[in-house]
Amino acid sequence: MINVAVLGYGTVGSGVVEVIGRNQEQIVRNTGEEVYVKYILDLRDFPGDPYEDRVVHDFNLILEDTSVSVVCETMGGVGAAYQFTKQALAAGKSVCTSNKELVARHGTELLALAAGKHCNYMFEASVGGGIPILRTIQTSLTAERIVAVTGILNGTTNYILSRMETEKADYHEVLKQAQELGYAERNPEADVEGHDACRKTAILAAMATGKTVDCDMIHTEGITGITLADFEFASEKNRTIKLLASVKVQEDGKLLAMVAPFLLPMGHPLATVGDVFNAVLITGNMLGDTLYYGRGAGKLPTASAVAADVIDCARNQGRTVMGCWSEEKAQMADTSETESRFYVRTDASAAEAVEKAFCGKYDPEVSEGTLIGGEYGFFTPVMREKDFNDICRKLGDAVSGRIRLM
């Protein structure tokens, strides 16, 4: 029997217990042993819960119980979760987690600690929810040199953008709807400002390159400035708007990583990914493009990914199978020196002056300029990000919106 402890009995933690309980027959078939949830650590009591007798409040009970070989950390944050994870790994207990912030900030250290203790630190659920993207990179794509990763990694923002597009609804209206449905937190900053997607991007980039990627070095933008006018313009040009994570390995070996809204042509593989779904497009130097799609969040999809890691740990007791990236830090490319083409929105009265500033002339046909109500949108030529930003600063409030083109 494999004894498991679950840290945190919230949405994901309770989901892990449910998945292990409901799918026990399948789990036994795949591991050859029963997987039993022996402890549930939480500050609260849960009277009437089917598992109330397993709830404990002292982590040391778990740490000192040598029969517990796998710990599921579903607490979140980088405080107690970090300390408990370090202690569990130091005791030779494998840890499975959905905590993307902890993995992004301390993954290098925790992976090395697990390897030194011949156990595993697994975090499939930290990126893409139920999509087995990290396991795919580690196993199925090991013969590939991954040159690019592009993905929709946050279900909340994808839901908001999808509803704005299909329902012609205002950002704040859709955000409120997402909060009522439980897709967005009361304080949605981590999602809508791109921080959640940034942490996941750092993990993906580290897995793809084998080097440590600092999430604080990733250029990050959110979706709070996107308006219905932007979607109207996008529709006119047979495009859509998505918040994308983009990772590219440049020819000089430097890593260009970014989280930002992009205008995608409708023929792009990620253009039709809607609602709370996630998708990741991986480009290998031999294989080319492969696409992975599924539910990127939610209680059971995320819990299913944690439970899959538990099974992997059960199959590999005393043996480290989770490959770790090195302590060497990836060299990050300077985003300001890269080149992009941009969509710019301005007041119709300032259209000529603004377009001339970016394009050198006012030519709606060449720039594909379009009037939407009292605003004007157009495409710039390919230009350095630094030059684009310099012009925006000089124009000030005359530029009311801007989005990169994919």
Secondary structure, DSSP 4 states (H G I P E B T S, - for coil): -EEEEEE--SHHHHHHHHHHHHTHHHHHHHHSS-EEEEEEE-SS--TT-TTGGGEES-HHHHHT-TTEEEEEE---SSSHHHHHHHHHHHTT-EEEE--HHHHHHHHHHHHHHHHHTT--EE-GGGSSTT--HHHHHHTTTTTS-EEEEEEE--HHHHHHHHHHHHH---HHHHHHHHHHTTSS-SS-HHHHTSHHHHHHHHHHHHHHHSSB--GGGSEE--STT--HHHHHHHHHTTEEEEEEEEEEE-TTS-EEEEEEEEEEETTSTTTT--TTEEEEEEEETTTEEEEEEEE-SSHHHHHHHHHHHHHHHHHTTT---S----SSBPPBP-GGGSEE-EEEEEEGGGHHHHHHHHHSS--HHHHT-EEETTEEEEEPPSEEHHHHHHHHHHHGGGEEEEEEE-
